[in-house]
Amino acid sequence: MLWGLDFVVVLAVMLGLFMAWGIGANDVANAMGTSVGSKALTVVQAIFVAAVLEFAGAYLVGSHVTNTVRKGILDMAVVSALPDAKNVIQYGMLAALTGAGTWLMLASRMGWPVSTTHSIVGAIAGFGVVAVGPDAIQWMKLGRIAASWVISPLLSGTIAFLIFTQIRRAVLDRSDPIAQLRRWGPFYVFAVVAVIGMVTLFKGLKHLKLDFSFGEAALITAAIGAVFAGLAAIVLNRMHEAPDEDRDFHFSRVERMFGVLQIMSACAVAFAHGSNDVANAIGPLAAVLQTVGDGGIEATATVPPWLLMVGGAGIVVGLATFGYRVMATIGTKITELTPTRGYSAEFAAAITIVIASRFGIPVSTTHTLVGAVLGVGLARGIGALDGRVVGQIVVSWVVTIPIGAGLAIFFYYFYKGLIPSVIGG
């Protein structure tokens, strides 16, 4: 029996690493894709920066008490009533990790940015239907997730469109872009620092259970933003146009400043992502480990630090191996990006995350960032977008939940046959 338990534990950890690898290969690239596409960072620099911030977010402030059934997709009261509830959770969560990880591997190989959260949600719903029954699925929750396919990109795309349009009219289309940058630059710095602070408080640090109200968080981040805006004003006031400088050189100096702001936004998104989405890998893993031996199937499970480290390490490896493919899609294939365009997209995504966190809207980081890039492209005209790439991305979004569900159903029956034979042998 001991060998059987050891087998389940080892298998669960390996599959948790596999799922974390998929998160790194697909989701993490979203945060850094615009920075690479605008050439604010090289691919190697982006991988290094994202690796540090994602691992820090996952290990330092990742949830130490995670929902074992992600996003409340399964009704645990229905599951608990089953005579073999522990086995159902074991086989099901192993199947969910395998199915979602497999889909993420395929999507990353093709360079499709899909939602890792939706992948694991679809997988859990899939095995839940066949192992427990349709009554165990929280269908309203699934409906809200499906609605986010429209809400996320529409909201972030609209915000990105407005931000880039304002930058273009106020700075880029003016005859004196450096002078206009001195005028508007402190405002841009204030806005991005304040929103980064809000993203970090509401997404990156929420597991520390800091009891800031929305108003208190806004005041804190506004104060920090004002300090940075003052420093930016000092630096920008020292930036003067030389009579012999051509207009292209002025634009280059403007883009450099926006490149710095874009990198700051990307770092905040990466840190917040690591702290939250690592649970997509370790949540099901914790559920399996909790059922081993005399454990129960409670709705929550304590997560030891070593599990957070496993998730963080898997994310970093996935980013370093396949992450560049999704980076290329986000940063170069949808539309051509410059630092001002990349800043607009990253900033819009951060604003959307704050709004969603404030009102409890279940949005996907992937859909948010892709929508923001689309919004920037539309600000330059519909011809600036690659319709074929956009179509492929939309299709990959729509099929994520059913494919995750189908794969999980297959692997559920696979593990249902495999594990008893191993334990019995």
VENBEL-V267854 format. One record per pair of residues at least 24 apart in sequence whose C-alpha atoms are under 7 Angstrom apart, sorted by the first residue. I is the first residue (numbers start at 1). J is the second residue. If there is no record, write none. Layout:
BEGIN
i->I j->J
i->I j->J
END
This chain:
BEGIN
i->1 j->423
i->3 j->423
i->4 j->422
i->4 j->423
i->5 j->292
i->9 j->289
i->12 j->94
i->12 j->285
i->12 j->288
i->13 j->285
i->15 j->97
i->15 j->98
i->16 j->97
i->16 j->281
i->16 j->282
i->16 j->285
i->17 j->310
i->17 j->311
i->17 j->314
i->18 j->101
i->18 j->314
i->19 j->97
i->19 j->100
i->19 j->101
i->19 j->281
i->20 j->278
i->20 j->281
i->20 j->311
i->20 j->314
i->20 j->315
i->21 j->314
i->21 j->315
i->21 j->317
i->21 j->318
i->22 j->101
i->22 j->104
i->22 j->105
i->22 j->318
i->23 j->116
i->23 j->315
i->23 j->318
i->24 j->315
i->24 j->316
i->24 j->317
i->24 j->318
i->24 j->319
i->24 j->323
i->25 j->108
i->25 j->318
i->25 j->319
i->25 j->321
i->25 j->322
i->25 j->323
i->26 j->104
i->26 j->108
i->26 j->113
i->26 j->114
i->26 j->323
i->26 j->326
i->27 j->113
i->27 j->115
i->27 j->116
i->27 j->366
i->28 j->270
i->28 j->319
i->29 j->319
i->29 j->323
i->29 j->324
i->29 j->326
i->29 j->327
i->30 j->327
i->30 j->330
i->30 j->366
i->30 j->369
i->31 j->266
i->31 j->269
i->31 j->270
i->32 j->266
i->32 j->327
i->33 j->327
i->33 j->328
i->33 j->330
i->33 j->331
i->34 j->330
i->34 j->331
i->34 j->342
i->35 j->262
i->35 j->263
i->35 j->342
i->36 j->331
i->37 j->331
i->37 j->332
i->37 j->337
i->38 j->331
i->38 j->337
i->38 j->338
i->38 j->339
i->38 j->342
i->40 j->259
i->40 j->339
i->43 j->324
i->47 j->319
i->47 j->320
i->50 j->267
i->50 j->270
i->51 j->316
i->53 j->267
i->53 j->270
i->53 j->271
i->54 j->270
i->54 j->271
i->54 j->273
i->54 j->274
i->54 j->312
i->55 j->274
i->55 j->312
i->55 j->313
i->55 j->316
i->56 j->271
i->57 j->204
i->57 j->271
i->57 j->272
i->57 j->274
i->57 j->275
i->58 j->274
i->58 j->275
i->58 j->278
i->58 j->308
i->58 j->312
i->59 j->308
i->59 j->309
i->59 j->312
i->61 j->205
i->61 j->207
i->61 j->208
i->61 j->275
i->62 j->207
i->62 j->275
i->62 j->276
i->62 j->308
i->63 j->207
i->64 j->302
i->64 j->303
i->64 j->304
i->65 j->300
i->65 j->301
i->65 j->302
i->65 j->303
i->66 j->279
i->66 j->283
i->66 j->300
i->66 j->301
i->66 j->302
i->66 j->303
i->67 j->283
i->67 j->299
i->67 j->300
i->67 j->301
i->68 j->283
i->68 j->284
i->68 j->286
i->68 j->287
i->68 j->299
i->68 j->300
i->68 j->301
i->69 j->283
i->69 j->284
i->69 j->299
i->70 j->121
i->70 j->283
i->73 j->121
i->73 j->125
i->73 j->137
i->73 j->138
i->73 j->141
i->74 j->128
i->74 j->136
i->74 j->137
i->74 j->138
i->75 j->136
i->75 j->137
i->75 j->138
i->76 j->299
i->78 j->136
i->79 j->132
i->86 j->291
i->86 j->297
i->88 j->131
i->89 j->288
i->90 j->288
i->90 j->291
i->91 j->412
i->91 j->415
i->91 j->416
i->92 j->127
i->92 j->412
i->93 j->284
i->93 j->288
i->95 j->408
i->95 j->411
i->95 j->412
i->96 j->120
i->96 j->123
i->96 j->124
i->96 j->408
i->99 j->123
i->99 j->404
i->99 j->407
i->99 j->408
i->99 j->411
i->100 j->404
i->103 j->404
i->108 j->322
i->108 j->325
i->108 j->326
i->109 j->322
i->109 j->325
i->111 j->325
i->111 j->326
i->111 j->329
i->112 j->326
i->112 j->393
i->112 j->396
i->113 j->326
i->113 j->366
i->113 j->393
i->114 j->366
i->114 j->396
i->114 j->397
i->115 j->364
i->115 j->366
i->117 j->280
i->118 j->400
i->118 j->401
i->119 j->400
i->119 j->401
i->119 j->404
i->120 j->280
i->120 j->404
i->122 j->401
i->122 j->402
i->122 j->404
i->122 j->405
i->123 j->404
i->123 j->405
i->123 j->408
i->124 j->405
i->125 j->405
i->126 j->405
i->126 j->406
i->126 j->408
i->126 j->409
i->127 j->405
i->127 j->408
i->127 j->409
i->127 j->412
i->145 j->362
i->148 j->362
i->148 j->363
i->149 j->367
i->152 j->363
i->152 j->364
i->152 j->367
i->152 j->368
i->153 j->367
i->153 j->368
i->153 j->370
i->153 j->371
i->153 j->372
i->154 j->371
i->155 j->352
i->156 j->348
i->156 j->349
i->156 j->352
i->156 j->368
i->156 j->371
i->156 j->372
i->157 j->371
i->157 j->372
i->157 j->373
i->157 j->374
i->157 j->375
i->158 j->375
i->159 j->348
i->160 j->344
i->160 j->345
i->160 j->348
i->160 j->372
i->160 j->375
i->160 j->376
i->161 j->375
i->161 j->376
i->161 j->378
i->161 j->379
i->163 j->344
i->164 j->341
i->164 j->344
i->164 j->376
i->165 j->379
i->177 j->250
i->177 j->251
i->178 j->241
i->178 j->250
i->178 j->254
i->181 j->254
i->182 j->233
i->182 j->236
i->182 j->237
i->186 j->229
i->186 j->230
i->186 j->232
i->186 j->233
i->187 j->229
i->189 j->228
i->189 j->229
i->190 j->225
i->190 j->226
i->190 j->228
i->190 j->229
i->191 j->225
i->192 j->347
i->193 j->225
i->194 j->221
i->194 j->222
i->194 j->224
i->194 j->225
i->195 j->350
i->195 j->351
i->196 j->265
i->196 j->268
i->196 j->350
i->197 j->221
i->198 j->354
i->199 j->350
i->199 j->353
i->199 j->354
i->200 j->268
i->200 j->272
i->202 j->357
i->203 j->272
i->203 j->276
i->204 j->271
i->204 j->272
i->204 j->275
i->204 j->276
i->255 j->339
i->255 j->340
i->258 j->339
i->258 j->340
i->258 j->343
i->259 j->339
i->259 j->343
i->261 j->343
i->262 j->339
i->262 j->342
i->262 j->343
i->262 j->346
i->265 j->346
i->265 j->347
i->266 j->346
i->278 j->311
i->278 j->312
i->281 j->311
i->282 j->307
i->282 j->311
i->330 j->370
i->333 j->386
i->333 j->389
i->334 j->385
i->334 j->386
i->334 j->389
i->334 j->390
i->335 j->377
i->335 j->384
i->335 j->385
i->335 j->386
i->341 j->376
i->345 j->369
i->345 j->372
i->345 j->373
i->345 j->376
i->348 j->372
END
